[in-house]
């Protein structure tokens, strides 16, 4: 946002935008090679640990609103995502699914956090790493549970007419081993990038136009429109943050389920 503000030509341009929107994702190093993204990543992890610790360190029979809220999230991920999708064996994968849901959720919500305004999941390395971890889990589980038949059933599916097996096998191979982790990462990354760009440009434009209305005259009033749109996007991005964390976790559970129960 600061970069967009510094480069804003509010006299000649309708929107305050840097020459390259990638500048909105450049965070300067603070301590040597440590930049804000790394700090925010560890902060997100600490927040997740803190939420779970303070919610469950002294559970009450009559829980507080905070404890009840965290318990509701934990119960939903366990009952509806882990066990609901994977089955009884989903309990083993529940800690991982809960961890990625909360970490992604907190990382996404940094986008609408005052004085932060930067979702860490808008840096491709983080969604890619989480997607690769999910990929390793469901591939390892697939071979551990089913042996080599996990691979052969993918590349030569017996439920498909024999004339079509080679074609379906190729599609399934690329879908399982290449497209799944790629699409899982890109879906999260692209949604948060789009939201961050729109939110930054609209709010910065609204602020600059309104505060310089004396210099640019009536044109400055359009800043109210940009600011109103920005506030609408702000509320929408809260929903997107929750939804994208849920989708990533849900698909991770679905992919694990296909390895645990490949016959389904």
FENUR-V908461 format. One record per helix or strand of 2 or more residues. SS is the DSSP state (hx for helix, st for strand). FROM is the first residue (numbers start at 1). LEN is the number of residues. Records with the same first field share a line. If there is no record, write none. Layout:
BEGIN
SS->FROM-LEN, FROM-LEN
END
This chain:
BEGIN
hx->2-5, 21-5, 36-21, 65-22, 88-25, 120-3, 124-23, 149-7, 162-50, 213-48
st->29-3, 34-2
END
